[in-house]
């Protein structure tokens, strides 16, 4: 069933088929959703979660290319809803569930992962949020700060990550750290604005 599910994902998201969809048809993810629901009902939540990683990666690439009225997005989003339902009951530790949902949401630019928000709204313990926040902070440390004149996309992506970390720190009961992070991130822009004003004078 797992192999069949992965084959269904490949078939629906196959790059070689996109040209056919532009001719008037749309990808068919109904079998993907059915197999995910079957696996979940049989107790294979972990396998559905792993397949969800493949689906999101391929699905995001596909929706960038397919020109339809949102049907492809809706189908993939329905499948991802099953993935997040599986994630909620999977054997993963709570902080890994949190990080999975956060990472999916950060990657998603096409509203495919509404289920991530519903999962993150669950009442996870502060210590699990704290582990997740530390992992995200480490990720932020590995990212070079975005120069003032850099692209909007780079600044937007960094801003989303900062906002996510702030939320994680708040949920972990580490509000002071959240405030410090926001102030540290805003400082370069305040300095840049000050220098711009001085130059104008």
Beta strands, then each sheet from edge to edge (+ up, - down):
end
